[in-house]
Amino acid sequence: MYPWLESTYQQLTDSFLQGRGHHALLFKTDVGLGTDTLIYKVAEWLLCSQKLRHQPCLECKSCLLMQSNNHPDFHILEPIEDKDIGIDQVRELIYKLQNFAQQGGNTVVYIRGVDRLTEASSNALLKTLEEPRENVYFLLEAPLQATVLATIQSRSQTWVLYAPQASEVMAWLQTQFPAISTDDLEIALRLCHSRPLICKNFIENDRLQQRKTFLQTFWRFYKSHDVFLLFQAFAKKKS
């Protein structure tokens, strides 16, 4: 899990430890934050049978099953082949939830892209979301700007995740790219609007160097008015 998600994780686990945990958590998240790592960590913690307060033990059977991506009480519902989440998928999930947890503890459902539920699938899910069986938890995720049906949102506790502070992302980027100057990292961060994973991908794909090369070429064109410099730059990019 990434450092900018730690405080949210701490607040979430605190709420459960204090008896205020909600059975349905809706994460409205900005892009490029790695929110799925937070959701998996929360799921792992909820399923762990020997929690170390805020942390899963990583050693019990449930933790080992999660690490092997083979936990029978952890269910993922998501769009298939970029299609909306259909009613048949929801019905299959509801059928599975009628059975008690195989490991004798909690059951966790992760709905990735809850905004992609069709109206029919949302209605099918609604009763289960309203009156879940004891020890069943829903972790719902949707992009920040996406519209989630009011009937789903009203039955969930919403957590909004924005891009973190630039200083926090900079500290992380410096550990990821120690050979890159602070000035260059700051430029990349501004270009990526402080979205850390987008910025990481931007740097790893050599976009920072490509930008530098293009700006140098453009400056030479500006000074010489030789339009062929630009043509050559674009030709190299295409090749």
JOUR-V973450 format. One record per helix or strand of 3 or more residues. SS is the DSSP state (@ for helix, = for strand). FROM is the first residue (numbers start at 0). LEN is the number of residues. If there is no record, write none. Layout:
ss:SS from:FROM len:LEN
ss:SS from:FROM len:LEN
//
This chain:
ss:@ from:2 len:15
ss:= from:23 len:6
ss:@ from:34 len:13
ss:@ from:60 len:7
ss:= from:73 len:5
ss:@ from:86 len:11
ss:= from:106 len:6
ss:@ from:113 len:3
ss:@ from:118 len:12
ss:= from:135 len:8
ss:@ from:149 len:4
ss:= from:156 len:5
ss:@ from:165 len:11
ss:@ from:181 len:10
ss:@ from:195 len:9
ss:@ from:206 len:18
ss:@ from:226 len:12
//
